[in-house]
Amino acid sequence: MNARTHECDVLVIGSGAAGFSAAITARHGGLEVLMVEKAPHFGGTSATSGGVLWIPGHRVGGYKAQPPRPSRPSNTCVR
């Protein structure tokens, strides 16, 4: 194994959407960032998922708002 030494303020492990967001934010704040990725390409699982975010109940995903159902108050909430 060829060991190397690097100094950084922030070490980001993984280059998926979260990793890149963290790295960009830290660099924008003036910090020295080192990002490492074990895969032969950048992007992590975000790249293999097509970069699609799944947000349950989002209006773009065909979610139709349902009127709230009345419920009985819990005994712990009623004084």
MODELLER restraints for C-alpha pairs under 7 A, 6 or more apart:
rsr = mdl.restraints
at = mdl.atoms
rsr.add(forms.Gaussian(group=physical.xy_distance, feature=features.Distance(at['CA:8:A'], at['CA:32:A']), mean=5.09, stdev=0.5))
rsr.add(forms.Gaussian(group=physical.xy_distance, feature=features.Distance(at['CA:8:A'], at['CA:33:A']), mean=5.61, stdev=0.5))
rsr.add(forms.Gaussian(group=physical.xy_distance, feature=features.Distance(at['CA:8:A'], at['CA:34:A']), mean=6.16, stdev=0.5))
rsr.add(forms.Gaussian(group=physical.xy_distance, feature=features.Distance(at['CA:9:A'], at['CA:31:A']), mean=5.75, stdev=0.5))
rsr.add(forms.Gaussian(group=physical.xy_distance, feature=features.Distance(at['CA:9:A'], at['CA:32:A']), mean=5.11, stdev=0.5))
rsr.add(forms.Gaussian(group=physical.xy_distance, feature=features.Distance(at['CA:9:A'], at['CA:33:A']), mean=6.05, stdev=0.5))
rsr.add(forms.Gaussian(group=physical.xy_distance, feature=features.Distance(at['CA:10:A'], at['CA:32:A']), mean=6.40, stdev=0.5))
rsr.add(forms.Gaussian(group=physical.xy_distance, feature=features.Distance(at['CA:10:A'], at['CA:33:A']), mean=4.89, stdev=0.5))
rsr.add(forms.Gaussian(group=physical.xy_distance, feature=features.Distance(at['CA:10:A'], at['CA:34:A']), mean=6.40, stdev=0.5))
rsr.add(forms.Gaussian(group=physical.xy_distance, feature=features.Distance(at['CA:11:A'], at['CA:33:A']), mean=5.99, stdev=0.5))
rsr.add(forms.Gaussian(group=physical.xy_distance, feature=features.Distance(at['CA:11:A'], at['CA:34:A']), mean=5.01, stdev=0.5))
rsr.add(forms.Gaussian(group=physical.xy_distance, feature=features.Distance(at['CA:11:A'], at['CA:35:A']), mean=5.97, stdev=0.5))
rsr.add(forms.Gaussian(group=physical.xy_distance, feature=features.Distance(at['CA:12:A'], at['CA:19:A']), mean=6.03, stdev=0.5))
rsr.add(forms.Gaussian(group=physical.xy_distance, feature=features.Distance(at['CA:12:A'], at['CA:23:A']), mean=6.52, stdev=0.5))
rsr.add(forms.Gaussian(group=physical.xy_distance, feature=features.Distance(at['CA:12:A'], at['CA:34:A']), mean=6.11, stdev=0.5))
rsr.add(forms.Gaussian(group=physical.xy_distance, feature=features.Distance(at['CA:12:A'], at['CA:35:A']), mean=4.57, stdev=0.5))
rsr.add(forms.Gaussian(group=physical.xy_distance, feature=features.Distance(at['CA:12:A'], at['CA:36:A']), mean=6.35, stdev=0.5))
rsr.add(forms.Gaussian(group=physical.xy_distance, feature=features.Distance(at['CA:13:A'], at['CA:19:A']), mean=6.82, stdev=0.5))
rsr.add(forms.Gaussian(group=physical.xy_distance, feature=features.Distance(at['CA:13:A'], at['CA:35:A']), mean=5.89, stdev=0.5))
rsr.add(forms.Gaussian(group=physical.xy_distance, feature=features.Distance(at['CA:13:A'], at['CA:36:A']), mean=5.15, stdev=0.5))
rsr.add(forms.Gaussian(group=physical.xy_distance, feature=features.Distance(at['CA:13:A'], at['CA:37:A']), mean=6.34, stdev=0.5))
rsr.add(forms.Gaussian(group=physical.xy_distance, feature=features.Distance(at['CA:14:A'], at['CA:35:A']), mean=6.83, stdev=0.5))
rsr.add(forms.Gaussian(group=physical.xy_distance, feature=features.Distance(at['CA:14:A'], at['CA:36:A']), mean=5.84, stdev=0.5))
rsr.add(forms.Gaussian(group=physical.xy_distance, feature=features.Distance(at['CA:14:A'], at['CA:37:A']), mean=4.82, stdev=0.5))
rsr.add(forms.Gaussian(group=physical.xy_distance, feature=features.Distance(at['CA:14:A'], at['CA:44:A']), mean=6.48, stdev=0.5))
rsr.add(forms.Gaussian(group=physical.xy_distance, feature=features.Distance(at['CA:15:A'], at['CA:35:A']), mean=6.97, stdev=0.5))
rsr.add(forms.Gaussian(group=physical.xy_distance, feature=features.Distance(at['CA:15:A'], at['CA:37:A']), mean=5.98, stdev=0.5))
rsr.add(forms.Gaussian(group=physical.xy_distance, feature=features.Distance(at['CA:15:A'], at['CA:42:A']), mean=5.59, stdev=0.5))
rsr.add(forms.Gaussian(group=physical.xy_distance, feature=features.Distance(at['CA:15:A'], at['CA:43:A']), mean=5.04, stdev=0.5))
rsr.add(forms.Gaussian(group=physical.xy_distance, feature=features.Distance(at['CA:15:A'], at['CA:44:A']), mean=5.42, stdev=0.5))
rsr.add(forms.Gaussian(group=physical.xy_distance, feature=features.Distance(at['CA:16:A'], at['CA:43:A']), mean=4.45, stdev=0.5))
rsr.add(forms.Gaussian(group=physical.xy_distance, feature=features.Distance(at['CA:16:A'], at['CA:44:A']), mean=4.29, stdev=0.5))
rsr.add(forms.Gaussian(group=physical.xy_distance, feature=features.Distance(at['CA:16:A'], at['CA:45:A']), mean=6.15, stdev=0.5))
rsr.add(forms.Gaussian(group=physical.xy_distance, feature=features.Distance(at['CA:16:A'], at['CA:46:A']), mean=5.27, stdev=0.5))
rsr.add(forms.Gaussian(group=physical.xy_distance, feature=features.Distance(at['CA:17:A'], at['CA:43:A']), mean=6.96, stdev=0.5))
rsr.add(forms.Gaussian(group=physical.xy_distance, feature=features.Distance(at['CA:17:A'], at['CA:46:A']), mean=5.93, stdev=0.5))
rsr.add(forms.Gaussian(group=physical.xy_distance, feature=features.Distance(at['CA:23:A'], at['CA:33:A']), mean=6.27, stdev=0.5))
rsr.add(forms.Gaussian(group=physical.xy_distance, feature=features.Distance(at['CA:26:A'], at['CA:33:A']), mean=6.96, stdev=0.5))
rsr.add(forms.Gaussian(group=physical.xy_distance, feature=features.Distance(at['CA:27:A'], at['CA:33:A']), mean=6.27, stdev=0.5))
rsr.add(forms.Gaussian(group=physical.xy_distance, feature=features.Distance(at['CA:57:A'], at['CA:63:A']), mean=5.25, stdev=0.5))
